[in-house]
């Protein structure tokens, strides 16, 4: 005679105890973004950086937009990976 197995109780039934909905897979994606600063080292809030999932995409974006960023007052850009500086600052020469 087979014994019926009882489903395991999870701490939170809706989340299945794993921090996600049943059947849903979550992936932590890296966040790459640029911190843009003026000549004095202050943040340039008028020019927000998009958030990228790959370093290559972030670097390509800076290469395509550095003239616009410099014209908006950015003198340097720091590449951040999940909030931590990942590379030396890049100077953005005045246009």
Secondary structure as UniProt FT lines:
FT   TURN            13..19
FT   TURN            22..23
FT   STRAND          32..37
FT   TURN            39..40
FT   TURN            45..46
FT   HELIX           55..71
FT   TURN            72..73
FT   STRAND          76..81
FT   TURN            82..83
FT   STRAND          84..85
FT   STRAND          90..91
//
